[in-house]
Amino acid sequence: MQYKQLGRTGLQVSNLCLGTMAFGRWIDEKASADILDTAIDQGINFIDTANYYGKGQDTEVPYGTGESEEIIGRALKGRRDDVVLATKVGIRMGHKKNQSGLSRTHIMREAEQSLKRLQTDYIDLYQVHIFDPNTPLDETLRALDDLVRQGKVRYIGCSNYAAWQIAKSHGISERLNLEKFISVQPQYNLLSREIEQELLPFCESEGVGVLTYSPMARGMLSGKYKHMGDVPADSRAARGEKLIQNYFTERNFELVKQYQKIADQQEVSLSQFALSWVLNQPAVTSAIIGASKAYHVTDAAEISDWIWTDELKQEVENIQL
């Protein structure tokens, strides 16, 4: 396992981060706890969750219900200080007004709720889940700054922000002497490389940590999906998850075939190959792996130290369709 500094901080995090969106949603508490134990045993010290994660996402309830945080809180008893714990705020957590977004009211309420569910008195990295166009950035940043000053949050970060949104936020923080976002959480994988245009160069220039999610393109780069119309019965795509189905294009299936050939030559699985490609991007601090089985973690840990040659990197870049 490799460890890197998170942005311009002294905080050391593993280059693999355990994503827990499956906890309380697709897997039960025992399976979730087993995965958490495996991750820590493998040297992963970075855990990412959100107040929104839990069974509410797969039911008729149109908002988050906090199960993932609750499971983590119970599973981390006695070893809280062994991990860097990250959670998020911003997506709807109830049907009433002011139960979503990044207003001071919602942030302060949800921070307290997350602390209770996680059974901790501090959150290492508190992230805004998605940009809120309806709340002034200075209101959001002042609320987050207050949480840091109160000792309830150590660092603040953002998720799904564009480069200009982080730059604007940093400018406000600089002017008002507030805490700055130290990291951003974007989607990034071999089939979704849009952030290479602006976000990654910005983060490298400004020292912003990059915590990428969906390195396997929602499962498209797992080798599970072979061609258009071939959807395994037990897959998330078969259950109607649109985020996976959006990847179902002829071009992507052809790309997957090409990546599979290179993975076979390297004697690794397609999943390991795809994850390792992300880890070998210099701007990436840590890649979030969404595990629903313990072997997902051990397979990822096997290649966490794999440093690619320039020739292998170029072989990927030479693929053109």
Stockholm file with secondary structure:
# STOCKHOLM 1.0

chainA/1-321         MQYKQLGRTGLQVSNLCLGTMAFGRWIDEKASADILDTAIDQGINFIDTANYYGKGQDTEVPYGTGESEEIIGRALKGRRDDVVLATKVGIRMGHKKNQSGLSRTHIMREAEQSLKRLQTDYIDLYQVHIFDPNTPLDETLRALDDLVRQGKVRYIGCSNYAAWQIAKSHGISERLNLEKFISVQPQYNLLSREIEQELLPFCESEGVGVLTYSPMARGMLSGKYKHMGDVPADSRAARGEKLIQNYFTERNFELVKQYQKIADQQEVSLSQFALSWVLNQPAVTSAIIGASKAYHVTDAAEISDWIWTDELKQEVENIQL
#=GR chainA/1-321 SS CCEEECTTSSCEEESEEEECTTBTTTBCHHHHHHHHHHHHHTTCCEEECCTTCSGGGGSSCCSCCCHHHHHHHHHTTTCGGGSEEEEEECSCCSSSTTSSSSCHHHHHHHHHHHHHHHTCSCEEEEEECSCCTTSCHHHHHHHHHHHHHTTSEEEEEEESCCHHHHHHHHHHHHHHTCCCEEEEECBCBTTBCGGGTTHHHHHHHHTCEEEEBCTTGGGGGGTCCCSTTCCCTTSTTTTTCHHHHTTCCHHHHHHHHHHHHHHHHHTSCHHHHHHHHHHTSTTCSEEEEECSSHHHHHHHHHTTTCCCCHHHHHHHHTCCC
#=GC SS_cons         CCEEECTTSSCEEESEEEECTTBTTTBCHHHHHHHHHHHHHTTCCEEECCTTCSGGGGSSCCSCCCHHHHHHHHHTTTCGGGSEEEEEECSCCSSSTTSSSSCHHHHHHHHHHHHHHHTCSCEEEEEECSCCTTSCHHHHHHHHHHHHHTTSEEEEEEESCCHHHHHHHHHHHHHHTCCCEEEEECBCBTTBCGGGTTHHHHHHHHTCEEEEBCTTGGGGGGTCCCSTTCCCTTSTTTTTCHHHHTTCCHHHHHHHHHHHHHHHHHTSCHHHHHHHHHHTSTTCSEEEEECSSHHHHHHHHHTTTCCCCHHHHHHHHTCCC
//
